[in-house]
Amino acid sequence: MIEKLEKELKELNIKRGKLSKFLSKQNKKTLSANQRTLLLEQKQVMAKYVKVLKLRIKDLKEAK
């Protein structure tokens, strides 16, 4: 279970990094304001998801 969660965390961090890089390269001409807002919200949700995964991994390790 821990290994599966760690793999998921790693993949999520990679996706979050790609999204951050994508957002840093975009400007008002390439993304609509609504799309930019939605992508920023997606990035925030991904950060919260990372936090939850880390807490779950920590909890499972401590339960051993």
CYANA upper distance limits for C-alpha pairs under 8 A (distance plus 0.5 A):
  1 MET  CA      5 LEU  CA      6.84
  2 ILE  CA      6 GLU  CA      6.58
  2 ILE  CA     57 ILE  CA      6.49
  2 ILE  CA     60 LEU  CA      7.43
  2 ILE  CA     61 LYS  CA      8.16
  3 GLU  CA      7 LYS  CA      6.64
  4 LYS  CA      8 GLU  CA      6.73
  5 LEU  CA      9 LEU  CA      6.56
  5 LEU  CA     53 LEU  CA      7.29
  5 LEU  CA     57 ILE  CA      7.26
  6 GLU  CA     10 LYS  CA      6.64
  6 GLU  CA     53 LEU  CA      8.50
  6 GLU  CA     57 ILE  CA      7.80
  7 LYS  CA     11 GLU  CA      6.73
  8 GLU  CA     12 LEU  CA      6.56
  9 LEU  CA     13 ASN  CA      6.61
  9 LEU  CA     50 VAL  CA      6.84
  9 LEU  CA     53 LEU  CA      6.99
  9 LEU  CA     54 LYS  CA      8.11
 10 LYS  CA     14 ILE  CA      6.84
 11 GLU  CA     15 LYS  CA      6.82
 12 LEU  CA     16 ARG  CA      6.52
 12 LEU  CA     46 MET  CA      7.92
 12 LEU  CA     50 VAL  CA      7.68
 13 ASN  CA     17 GLY  CA      6.55
 13 ASN  CA     50 VAL  CA      7.86
 14 ILE  CA     18 LYS  CA      6.78
 15 LYS  CA     19 LEU  CA      6.67
 16 ARG  CA     20 SER  CA      6.68
 16 ARG  CA     43 LYS  CA      7.01
 16 ARG  CA     46 MET  CA      7.19
 16 ARG  CA     47 ALA  CA      8.24
 17 GLY  CA     21 LYS  CA      6.68
 18 LYS  CA     22 PHE  CA      6.55
 19 LEU  CA     23 LEU  CA      6.60
 19 LEU  CA     39 LEU  CA      8.47
 19 LEU  CA     43 LYS  CA      7.63
 20 SER  CA     24 SER  CA      6.69
 20 SER  CA     43 LYS  CA      8.04
 21 LYS  CA     25 LYS  CA      7.01
 22 PHE  CA     26 GLN  CA      6.98
 23 LEU  CA     36 ARG  CA      8.21
 23 LEU  CA     39 LEU  CA      8.41
 26 GLN  CA     30 THR  CA      6.49
 26 GLN  CA     31 LEU  CA      7.09
 27 ASN  CA     31 LEU  CA      6.80
 28 LYS  CA     32 SER  CA      6.78
 28 LYS  CA     33 ALA  CA      7.42
 31 LEU  CA     35 GLN  CA      6.61
 31 LEU  CA     36 ARG  CA      6.61
 32 SER  CA     36 ARG  CA      6.71
 33 ALA  CA     37 THR  CA      6.63
 34 ASN  CA     38 LEU  CA      6.64
 35 GLN  CA     39 LEU  CA      6.57
 36 ARG  CA     40 LEU  CA      6.62
 37 THR  CA     41 GLU  CA      6.73
 38 LEU  CA     42 GLN  CA      6.62
 39 LEU  CA     43 LYS  CA      6.66
 40 LEU  CA     44 GLN  CA      6.85
 41 GLU  CA     45 VAL  CA      6.76
 42 GLN  CA     46 MET  CA      6.64
 43 LYS  CA     47 ALA  CA      6.77
 44 GLN  CA     48 LYS  CA      6.90
 45 VAL  CA     49 TYR  CA      6.66
 46 MET  CA     50 VAL  CA      6.67
 47 ALA  CA     51 LYS  CA      6.86
 48 LYS  CA     52 VAL  CA      6.80
 49 TYR  CA     53 LEU  CA      6.66
 50 VAL  CA     54 LYS  CA      6.69
 51 LYS  CA     55 LEU  CA      6.78
 52 VAL  CA     56 ARG  CA      6.68
 53 LEU  CA     57 ILE  CA      6.66
 54 LYS  CA     58 LYS  CA      6.60
 55 LEU  CA     59 ASP  CA      6.56
 56 ARG  CA     60 LEU  CA      6.67
 57 ILE  CA     61 LYS  CA      6.68
 58 LYS  CA     62 GLU  CA      6.66
 59 ASP  CA     63 ALA  CA      6.69
 60 LEU  CA     64 LYS  CA      7.19
